[in-house]
Amino acid sequence: MVTLAVPGTYPTLRDALEVAPDGAVVALAPGTYPERIELDGRRLTVRAAGDPGSAIVDATGLDGPALAVSSGEIAVEGLALVSGDYPAVTVSGGRLRLRKCELSAGWGAGVQASDGAVVDAGEVRVIRGQHGFVFSDAGGTVEASEVRNVSQDGVIVQFGSPILRNITVAGCGDRGIYVYQSARPGIERCDISGTGKAGIVVAQNSTPRIVETRVHQTVGSGIVIERGCHGVVVERCVVEQTADPPVRVDPSAQATVTLSESDGLPKAGVVAAATAQDAAEVERLLTELDSMIGLAGVKAEVRALIDEIQVNEWRRSAGLSVGMVSHHLIFTGAPGTGKTTVARIYGQLLKALGVLPNGRFREVSRRDLVGQYIGHTAEKTTSVFEDAMGGVLFIDEAYTLARAGGAAADFGQEAIDTLVKLMEDHRDQVAVIVAGYTKEMSDFLDANSGLASRFAKTMEFENYGPDELVRIADRIARNDDYVFAAGLSAALHQHFSLLERDRNFGNAREARKLLEGMRKAQSGRLRAMGRMPSRDDLRTLMLDDLRAVVR
């Protein structure tokens, strides 16, 4: 044992730690040590020689945390660890055992664990700081401990699956426990109270198990499960004296929730899962899809996707397994074939089915995603993606993002790489639809090895035939209070039959452009009549109007 029992045993705490061999126990005599403990790859025990809290390691004003562990295996017992503008304790990639310690941080966490670290904390009190415990891709167990009066979140779990057992979290400025980014912690027999926001928040594909935990006296809801989280279990918990609703589950999330009264008796009227669907709206939208002219293959594929989503919800309700389903799609084909319209309807269908919370439609192109310098593109793409969360992000002419000729200065590739990651991380929170010419879209998918696998299906939008273009023209005209004179439909059919279906062919856009020209021709014709035109004159498009346009 290496002991700092009386002043002068070692000049500094650092000196004692340096001479201590692996496996040694370093005992600190009561007093304050204005130093930092930095241990890299060591195997040591550091403990207070007197009562818990009698030895204080005070790093206030120093450049770093009071205790920094990197790899190795460290045990710390009975110390008070104080930091200034840093976490009190950081552990990266190692194992740390904390027993009967008191932690205080001016700014930062009581304990910040990362990079696969394992923390075993028992009877640990965090009395001041920005956060209590932060697990970032780390695990371990926190048991019989307390987090009180921190300025923001009490406990944060990002990735990782630590166990939080019999801990008290009270008086936090924000959330009591925040679980996000696919984290899977166990939260057992904890007490959460006095939070400035919600008691426990689960977000971003996380699947915690919250058992026999009491959440009370919170400014926000007691427990919040946000969109995209599936398989969350809230079992035999007490939630009282919180904002309404006490437990809020997003319509696109899936959770099993059972609550109890404070005396342990089951509480009646708790919804077990939240998946809100509007069957009438689904049918209305499918009818709107069917009313579109042509697109028989596309309509059938959209219906197949909707059927699959519906059956998956039935399976989930029956307690059966449901595989992960991507809602991202590829639309290929020439312009003017209805891709944007179908994308809008698809987003509204996902909303009506409870898959997306709002179904909002955001259409963008290359200029909205690509920046002017390194790093700017990722920032722009992420901002656009986040703005589309909850709905549909429609990227028209997406193939223009693919790097042309391997030019290193083209930041379109950076946009593609950023999209690939975001689409995977948030596949339950947004539907990305990319659209463009068939051949070019094939080249686009080759731009990133993981891009094609992010999409559930490719839908081919074929060119409209002459019959369909005449029907489209007639529908556009009627919507604008125009009618065709006798013989005009046949003439339009002949005109559309003669048009070359090359790359510049605009499909429905050709019909709309032609009608705009015919309306202008009609205006000139009516002005030349020398009298006030009748109502029928004003409504009717004639053969002469078509001839004037195509002459």
Secondary structure as UniProt FT lines:
FT   STRAND          2..4
FT   TURN            7..8
FT   HELIX           13..19
FT   TURN            22..23
FT   STRAND          25..28
FT   STRAND          31..33
FT   STRAND          37..40
FT   STRAND          43..48
FT   TURN            52..53
FT   STRAND          55..59
FT   TURN            60..61
FT   STRAND          67..70
FT   STRAND          73..77
FT   STRAND          79..83
FT   STRAND          89..92
FT   STRAND          95..99
FT   STRAND          102..105
FT   STRAND          109..114
FT   TURN            115..116
FT   STRAND          118..122
FT   STRAND          125..128
FT   STRAND          131..136
FT   STRAND          139..143
FT   STRAND          146..148
FT   STRAND          155..158
FT   STRAND          163..165
FT   STRAND          168..170
FT   STRAND          177..180
FT   STRAND          186..188
FT   STRAND          191..193
FT   STRAND          200..202
FT   STRAND          209..211
FT   STRAND          214..216
FT   STRAND          223..225
FT   TURN            227..228
FT   STRAND          230..240
FT   STRAND          247..249
FT   TURN            251..252
FT   STRAND          254..260
FT   TURN            262..263
FT   HELIX           279..290
FT   HELIX           296..317
FT   TURN            318..319
FT   STRAND          329..333
FT   TURN            335..336
FT   HELIX           339..352
FT   TURN            353..354
FT   STRAND          361..364
FT   HELIX           366..369
FT   TURN            374..375
FT   HELIX           376..387
FT   TURN            388..390
FT   STRAND          392..395
FT   TURN            396..397
FT   HELIX           398..401
FT   TURN            405..406
FT   TURN            408..409
FT   HELIX           412..425
FT   TURN            426..429
FT   STRAND          431..436
FT   HELIX           438..445
FT   TURN            446..447
FT   TURN            449..451
FT   HELIX           452..454
FT   STRAND          457..461
FT   HELIX           466..479
FT   TURN            480..481
FT   STRAND          483..484
FT   TURN            486..487
FT   HELIX           488..498
FT   TURN            503..504
FT   HELIX           508..527
FT   TURN            528..529
FT   HELIX           535..539
FT   STRAND          540..541
FT   HELIX           543..550
//
